[in-house]
Amino acid sequence: MSQIVTIENQTLALAGVFQSVHLCKALATTGRADQDDLEATLRSVLTLHTERVLDAYGGSSHSLRRGLRVLKNQLGTRGGEAHDLDLARYALSLIQLGSNVMKDAKTIDQLRIGISRAQSLEFDVTDPTLISNLADLYRSAISHLSPRIMVSGDPGHLNDALTASTIRAVLLGGLRSVVLWRQCGGSRSTLLFSRGRYARTAQTLLNTG
C-alpha cells in the first residue's frame, strides 16, 4: 500500500473527484456531458482492484485531463474556475461523504455487492441501463448518508430521468476517487496544506500526459 502513497497518485485521484463534480455541474446546468470524461469517471466505479491508480481511469492520465485542469484552477492561485463555488462545494461534500462511507462497513458491503452486479451486466459503461443501475445503487446505499449532496441546476435537466441518473452515477464515481485518494495518503490536512503542490503536480501531469 505504501507504494501508492505519492503526491502524484493523490493528485490523480483528486483529479477524479474534480472531474466528477465538473460532470455533475455540466449535467445539472446544460443536460450534457463530455462522453470521454463520463466514460473515465464511470469506468472507475467498475474497477475495484487495480495495481495502479491510473488503471481505475483506463490506464492513462489523458482520461483525467478535465479533472486535472479543474483541480489546478480550483486549488491554484489563478484561473477562472478557481472561483466556482459550486465545484468547491460539491468536491468538499464528496470528500466528507467518502470519508464517512469508508467508516461504514454495512455501506461498503452494499456497494461492493451492487458494483459486482453492475460489472456482470453486458453493457457499455455509458449505456443508459448501466447508468440507471449505478444510480439506483447510489440512491439505495448513499443518498441517506450525511452530508447529502444537493445539486443545483436547471429544473428541466434535473427532472429528466436519464440526466438525474447520470448525475447520481458520476457522484458514485466521485466517491470512488475519494476512496482512492484516501488510500494514496490524502486527507483533510493534505488538502489544506498541499493545495499548491497539488496544483503544480496537476500542471506537470497535464504537460506530460
Residue frames as qw, qx, qy, qz and C-alpha x, y, z in Angstrom:
[[0.000, 0.884, 0.468, 0.000, 0.00, 0.00, 0.00],
 [0.341, -0.747, 0.063, 0.568, 2.86, 2.39, 0.80],
 [0.454, 0.009, 0.546, 0.704, 3.97, 2.25, -2.84],
 [0.132, 0.660, 0.566, 0.476, 0.91, 4.20, -3.94],
 [0.294, -0.863, -0.282, 0.299, 1.26, 6.89, -1.26],
 [0.463, -0.013, 0.221, 0.859, 2.71, 9.58, -3.50],
 [0.146, 0.535, 0.153, -0.818, 1.72, 13.14, -4.33],
 [0.214, 0.182, -0.645, -0.711, 1.28, 12.14, -7.98],
 [0.210, -0.289, -0.925, -0.131, -1.20, 9.39, -7.13],
 [0.027, -0.547, -0.575, 0.608, -3.04, 11.67, -4.71],
 [0.154, 0.426, -0.175, -0.875, -3.27, 14.30, -7.46],
 [0.230, -0.007, -0.810, -0.540, -4.61, 11.81, -9.99],
 [0.176, -0.438, -0.872, 0.128, -7.26, 10.53, -7.59],
 [0.003, 0.569, 0.351, -0.743, -8.20, 14.07, -6.56],
 [0.171, 0.240, -0.470, -0.832, -8.49, 14.94, -10.24],
 [0.190, -0.263, -0.912, -0.251, -11.01, 12.12, -10.43],
 [0.078, -0.580, -0.633, 0.507, -13.04, 13.87, -7.73],
 [0.082, 0.540, -0.022, -0.837, -12.95, 17.18, -9.59],
 [0.142, 0.047, -0.744, -0.651, -13.78, 15.55, -12.90],
 [0.122, -0.439, -0.889, 0.042, -16.83, 14.02, -11.27],
 [0.010, -0.661, -0.445, 0.604, -18.09, 17.33, -9.85],
 [0.077, 0.364, -0.374, -0.850, -17.43, 19.09, -13.16],
 [0.159, -0.168, -0.869, -0.438, -19.58, 16.47, -14.89],
 [0.103, -0.542, -0.766, 0.332, -22.21, 16.83, -12.20],
 [0.052, 0.603, 0.156, -0.781, -22.49, 20.58, -12.72],
 [0.113, 0.216, -0.604, -0.759, -22.44, 20.31, -16.52],
 [0.143, -0.312, -0.914, -0.217, -25.27, 17.78, -16.46],
 [0.090, -0.611, -0.641, 0.457, -27.32, 19.81, -13.98],
 [0.044, 0.645, 0.040, -0.762, -26.97, 23.09, -15.86],
 [0.286, 0.451, -0.506, -0.678, -26.82, 22.03, -19.52],
 [0.893, 0.136, 0.258, -0.344, -28.06, 18.43, -19.58],
 [0.808, 0.521, -0.265, 0.079, -24.90, 17.41, -21.44],
 [0.606, -0.661, 0.417, 0.148, -21.53, 15.94, -20.53],
 [0.313, 0.643, -0.661, -0.228, -18.33, 15.14, -22.41],
 [0.962, -0.007, -0.143, -0.233, -18.58, 11.44, -23.24],
 [0.663, 0.352, -0.543, 0.376, -14.86, 10.70, -22.78],
 [0.097, -0.419, 0.538, -0.725, -14.88, 12.32, -19.34],
 [0.777, -0.199, 0.137, -0.581, -18.06, 10.47, -18.45],
 [0.914, 0.153, -0.373, -0.039, -16.64, 7.14, -19.59],
 [0.432, 0.381, -0.622, 0.531, -13.48, 7.56, -17.49],
 [0.328, -0.350, 0.453, -0.751, -15.45, 8.50, -14.39],
 [0.874, -0.089, 0.041, -0.475, -17.95, 5.66, -14.69],
 [0.796, 0.284, -0.523, 0.108, -15.22, 3.15, -15.51],
 [0.111, 0.448, -0.661, 0.592, -13.56, 3.94, -12.19],
 [0.683, -0.254, 0.299, -0.615, -16.67, 2.74, -10.34],
 [0.969, 0.114, -0.073, -0.209, -16.44, -0.66, -12.00],
 [0.668, 0.434, -0.495, 0.347, -12.67, -1.02, -11.43],
 [0.664, -0.723, 0.023, -0.190, -12.33, -2.05, -7.80],
 [0.813, -0.409, 0.281, 0.305, -8.98, -3.86, -7.90],
 [0.543, 0.816, -0.125, 0.155, -6.07, -2.09, -9.58],
 [0.806, -0.119, -0.095, 0.572, -2.29, -2.27, -9.43],
 [0.297, 0.034, 0.023, 0.954, -2.00, 1.42, -10.31],
 [0.172, 0.532, 0.409, -0.721, -4.23, 4.40, -9.59],
 [0.262, 0.391, -0.393, -0.790, -4.39, 5.23, -13.30],
 [0.063, -0.075, -0.960, -0.264, -5.80, 1.79, -14.09],
 [0.156, 0.509, 0.715, -0.453, -9.07, 2.86, -12.48],
 [0.303, 0.732, 0.087, -0.605, -9.44, 5.50, -15.19],
 [0.807, 0.580, 0.067, -0.083, -8.34, 3.45, -18.19],
 [0.870, -0.085, 0.134, 0.467, -4.57, 3.47, -17.69],
 [0.457, 0.349, 0.133, 0.807, -3.73, 6.97, -18.90],
 [0.144, -0.458, -0.344, 0.807, -3.72, 10.44, -17.35],
 [0.072, -0.088, -0.466, -0.877, -5.30, 11.64, -20.60],
 [0.328, -0.510, -0.760, -0.234, -8.62, 10.32, -19.28],
 [0.397, -0.688, -0.454, 0.404, -8.30, 12.74, -16.36],
 [0.360, 0.219, 0.116, 0.900, -7.25, 15.86, -18.25],
 [0.262, -0.688, -0.322, -0.595, -10.50, 17.63, -17.46],
 [0.698, -0.660, -0.272, 0.061, -10.20, 16.81, -13.79],
 [0.674, -0.157, -0.065, 0.719, -6.55, 17.85, -13.70],
 [0.162, 0.435, 0.180, 0.867, -7.40, 21.22, -15.25],
 [0.458, -0.722, -0.293, -0.428, -10.26, 21.83, -12.84],
 [0.771, -0.484, -0.231, 0.344, -8.10, 20.76, -9.89],
 [0.536, 0.078, 0.000, 0.841, -5.34, 23.13, -10.98],
 [0.049, -0.527, -0.207, -0.823, -7.73, 26.03, -11.32],
 [0.610, -0.672, -0.330, -0.258, -9.59, 25.29, -8.09],
 [0.779, -0.523, -0.121, 0.324, -6.53, 24.81, -5.90],
 [0.578, 0.188, 0.057, 0.792, -4.10, 27.14, -7.68],
 [0.165, -0.492, -0.254, 0.816, -3.84, 30.88, -7.24],
 [0.258, 0.381, -0.245, -0.853, -5.24, 31.81, -10.64],
 [0.038, -0.118, -0.914, -0.386, -7.85, 30.60, -13.10],
 [0.433, -0.228, -0.213, -0.846, -11.49, 31.33, -13.83],
 [0.735, -0.291, -0.567, -0.231, -12.76, 28.08, -12.32],
 [0.379, 0.056, -0.651, 0.655, -10.92, 28.82, -9.08],
 [0.230, -0.027, 0.317, -0.920, -13.92, 30.94, -8.07],
 [0.586, -0.170, -0.589, -0.530, -16.56, 28.33, -8.90],
 [0.377, -0.330, 0.596, -0.628, -18.25, 27.85, -5.55],
 [0.904, 0.042, -0.008, -0.426, -20.45, 25.03, -6.82],
 [0.779, 0.342, -0.510, 0.124, -17.46, 22.89, -7.77],
 [0.110, 0.425, -0.673, 0.596, -15.77, 23.60, -4.43],
 [0.618, -0.211, 0.375, -0.658, -18.94, 22.76, -2.50],
 [0.938, 0.136, -0.173, -0.269, -19.55, 19.53, -4.38],
 [0.627, 0.411, -0.600, 0.278, -15.92, 18.42, -4.03],
 [0.085, -0.384, 0.652, -0.648, -15.72, 19.12, -0.30],
 [0.766, -0.111, 0.238, -0.586, -19.06, 17.39, 0.29],
 [0.898, 0.248, -0.346, -0.109, -17.90, 14.35, -1.70],
 [0.392, 0.436, -0.682, 0.437, -14.66, 14.15, 0.29],
 [0.359, -0.279, 0.580, -0.676, -16.54, 14.26, 3.58],
 [0.871, 0.058, 0.046, -0.485, -19.16, 11.80, 2.35],
 [0.775, 0.359, -0.519, 0.040, -16.49, 9.43, 1.07],
 [0.118, 0.403, -0.727, 0.543, -14.70, 9.55, 4.40],
 [0.604, -0.146, 0.433, -0.653, -17.96, 8.68, 6.18],
 [0.897, 0.212, -0.219, -0.320, -18.67, 5.82, 3.76],
 [0.551, 0.425, -0.683, 0.223, -15.25, 4.30, 4.45],
 [0.140, -0.281, 0.720, -0.619, -16.16, 4.06, 8.15],
 [0.725, 0.058, 0.271, -0.630, -19.45, 2.27, 7.46],
 [0.222, -0.216, 0.935, 0.175, -18.88, -1.45, 6.92],
 [0.496, 0.452, 0.707, -0.224, -22.53, -2.11, 6.02],
 [0.427, 0.814, 0.001, -0.393, -22.50, 0.51, 3.29],
 [0.006, 0.608, -0.723, -0.328, -19.17, -0.76, 1.95],
 [0.368, 0.047, 0.928, 0.042, -20.59, -4.28, 1.66],
 [0.492, 0.658, 0.482, -0.305, -23.72, -2.94, -0.04],
 [0.286, 0.816, -0.296, -0.407, -21.60, -1.02, -2.55],
 [0.160, -0.414, 0.862, 0.244, -19.33, -3.99, -3.22],
 [0.453, 0.286, 0.842, -0.060, -22.31, -6.24, -3.95],
 [0.435, 0.783, 0.279, -0.346, -24.01, -3.62, -6.11],
 [0.154, 0.760, -0.490, -0.397, -20.88, -2.90, -8.12],
 [0.304, -0.183, 0.919, 0.174, -20.25, -6.62, -8.65],
 [0.499, 0.530, 0.669, -0.149, -23.75, -6.89, -10.09],
 [0.336, 0.863, -0.044, -0.374, -23.14, -3.89, -12.34],
 [0.113, -0.579, 0.728, 0.350, -19.87, -5.45, -13.53],
 [0.435, 0.092, 0.892, 0.079, -21.80, -8.53, -14.66],
 [0.509, 0.712, 0.331, -0.353, -24.05, -6.51, -16.96],
 [0.597, 0.094, 0.519, 0.604, -23.04, -6.75, -20.61],
 [0.224, 0.929, 0.287, 0.071, -23.43, -3.06, -21.42],
 [0.464, 0.481, -0.130, 0.732, -21.02, -0.29, -22.35],
 [0.357, -0.271, -0.525, 0.724, -20.09, 1.83, -19.36],
 [0.130, 0.156, 0.051, -0.978, -22.12, 4.79, -20.67],
 [0.255, -0.316, -0.798, -0.446, -25.15, 2.73, -21.64],
 [0.417, -0.436, 0.038, -0.797, -28.35, 4.13, -20.02],
 [0.860, -0.307, -0.366, -0.179, -29.15, 0.73, -18.49],
 [0.705, -0.037, -0.432, 0.562, -25.82, 0.57, -16.67],
 [0.055, 0.344, -0.189, 0.918, -26.06, 4.23, -15.67],
 [0.629, -0.448, -0.167, -0.613, -29.52, 3.57, -14.23],
 [0.862, -0.218, -0.436, 0.137, -28.13, 0.59, -12.31],
 [0.496, 0.091, -0.371, 0.780, -25.34, 2.71, -10.78],
 [0.217, -0.415, 0.021, -0.884, -27.81, 5.50, -10.00],
 [0.777, -0.424, -0.317, -0.342, -30.06, 3.03, -8.16],
 [0.771, -0.121, -0.434, 0.450, -27.05, 1.86, -6.16],
 [0.195, 0.258, -0.239, 0.916, -26.20, 5.45, -5.20],
 [0.477, -0.450, -0.138, -0.742, -29.79, 6.08, -4.20],
 [0.852, -0.365, -0.340, -0.159, -30.09, 2.96, -2.05],
 [0.808, -0.152, -0.314, 0.475, -26.63, 2.93, -0.46],
 [0.441, 0.064, -0.122, 0.887, -25.51, 6.56, -0.32],
 [0.064, -0.573, -0.284, -0.766, -28.32, 9.10, -0.62],
 [0.591, -0.720, -0.323, -0.169, -29.43, 8.74, 3.02],
 [0.727, -0.260, -0.214, 0.598, -25.93, 9.37, 4.38],
 [0.085, -0.988, -0.050, 0.120, -24.55, 12.71, 5.53],
 [0.212, 0.479, 0.126, -0.842, -23.63, 15.10, 4.09],
 [0.588, 0.552, 0.590, 0.032, -26.28, 14.94, 1.39],
 [0.282, -0.162, 0.387, 0.863, -25.07, 16.48, -1.86],
 [0.343, 0.736, 0.464, -0.354, -27.66, 18.98, -3.05],
 [0.443, 0.085, 0.513, 0.730, -27.14, 19.60, -6.75],
 [0.217, 0.696, 0.196, -0.656, -28.17, 22.98, -8.19],
 [0.228, -0.053, 0.693, 0.682, -29.11, 23.47, -11.81],
 [0.407, 0.027, -0.340, -0.847, -31.85, 23.81, -14.39],
 [0.615, 0.012, 0.607, -0.503, -35.04, 22.08, -13.12],
 [0.794, 0.434, -0.147, -0.399, -35.73, 20.86, -16.65],
 [0.521, 0.469, -0.709, 0.074, -32.47, 18.91, -16.65],
 [0.152, -0.294, 0.799, -0.502, -32.65, 17.84, -13.02],
 [0.692, 0.120, 0.437, -0.561, -36.13, 16.40, -13.59],
 [0.709, 0.428, -0.464, -0.314, -35.05, 14.44, -16.66],
 [0.940, -0.291, 0.139, -0.108, -34.78, 10.79, -15.63],
 [0.883, 0.261, -0.088, 0.381, -31.60, 9.93, -17.56],
 [0.230, 0.707, -0.273, 0.611, -29.84, 13.16, -16.58],
 [0.576, -0.645, 0.270, -0.423, -30.71, 12.66, -12.92],
 [0.986, -0.131, 0.082, 0.062, -29.48, 9.07, -13.08],
 [0.710, 0.476, -0.167, 0.491, -26.23, 10.14, -14.75],
 [0.111, -0.767, 0.309, -0.551, -25.63, 12.74, -12.02],
 [0.800, -0.487, 0.268, -0.227, -26.01, 10.07, -9.34],
 [0.962, 0.151, 0.013, 0.228, -23.72, 7.72, -11.27],
 [0.488, 0.619, -0.249, 0.562, -20.96, 10.32, -11.62],
 [0.405, -0.722, 0.319, -0.462, -21.26, 11.15, -7.92],
 [0.958, -0.236, 0.164, -0.001, -20.63, 7.46, -7.27],
 [0.773, 0.436, -0.102, 0.450, -17.56, 7.85, -9.46],
 [0.018, 0.786, -0.279, 0.552, -16.51, 10.81, -7.35],
 [0.742, -0.557, 0.273, -0.255, -16.81, 8.70, -4.21],
 [0.966, 0.104, 0.024, 0.237, -14.65, 6.02, -5.82],
 [0.493, 0.626, -0.204, 0.569, -12.00, 8.68, -6.43],
 [0.382, -0.755, 0.278, -0.454, -12.24, 9.87, -2.81],
 [0.936, -0.305, 0.174, -0.016, -11.55, 6.31, -1.64],
 [0.822, 0.355, -0.045, 0.443, -8.54, 6.11, -3.97],
 [0.129, 0.785, -0.214, 0.567, -7.31, 9.49, -2.75],
 [0.630, -0.655, 0.283, -0.307, -7.52, 8.38, 0.86],
 [0.978, -0.067, 0.126, 0.153, -5.75, 5.10, 0.04],
 [0.658, 0.511, -0.078, 0.548, -2.95, 7.15, -1.54],
 [0.488, -0.196, -0.369, 0.767, -2.47, 9.17, 1.66],
 [0.064, -0.481, -0.213, -0.848, -4.90, 12.01, 1.00],
 [0.311, -0.518, -0.681, 0.413, -6.54, 13.67, 4.00],
 [0.025, -0.945, -0.321, -0.061, -8.20, 16.92, 5.03],
 [0.426, -0.770, 0.178, 0.440, -4.83, 18.21, 6.24],
 [0.506, -0.064, 0.554, 0.658, -3.08, 17.43, 2.94],
 [0.235, 0.711, 0.549, 0.371, -5.91, 19.16, 1.08],
 [0.208, -0.958, -0.161, 0.111, -5.47, 22.20, 3.30],
 [0.404, -0.768, 0.327, 0.374, -1.68, 22.41, 3.37],
 [0.494, -0.152, 0.675, 0.526, -0.76, 20.91, -0.03],
 [0.497, 0.745, 0.349, -0.274, -3.04, 22.92, -2.31],
 [0.208, 0.836, -0.377, -0.340, -0.14, 24.49, -4.19],
 [0.265, -0.371, 0.869, 0.193, 1.66, 21.18, -4.51],
 [0.553, 0.387, 0.733, -0.083, -1.45, 19.51, -5.91],
 [0.433, 0.844, 0.103, -0.298, -1.89, 22.34, -8.42],
 [0.048, 0.737, -0.602, -0.303, 1.75, 22.15, -9.55],
 [0.393, -0.122, 0.905, 0.104, 1.62, 18.36, -9.87],
 [0.567, 0.591, 0.538, -0.198, -1.58, 18.65, -11.91],
 [0.338, 0.861, -0.201, -0.322, 0.16, 21.07, -14.28],
 [0.154, -0.522, 0.808, 0.225, 3.12, 18.71, -14.63],
 [0.496, 0.180, 0.849, -0.022, 0.77, 15.82, -15.45],
 [0.512, 0.766, 0.275, -0.275, -1.04, 17.98, -18.00],
 [0.155, 0.815, -0.456, -0.323, 2.29, 18.88, -19.61],
 [0.099, -0.403, 0.898, 0.149, 3.47, 15.28, -19.83],
 [0.554, 0.206, 0.760, -0.271, 0.18, 13.40, -20.28]]
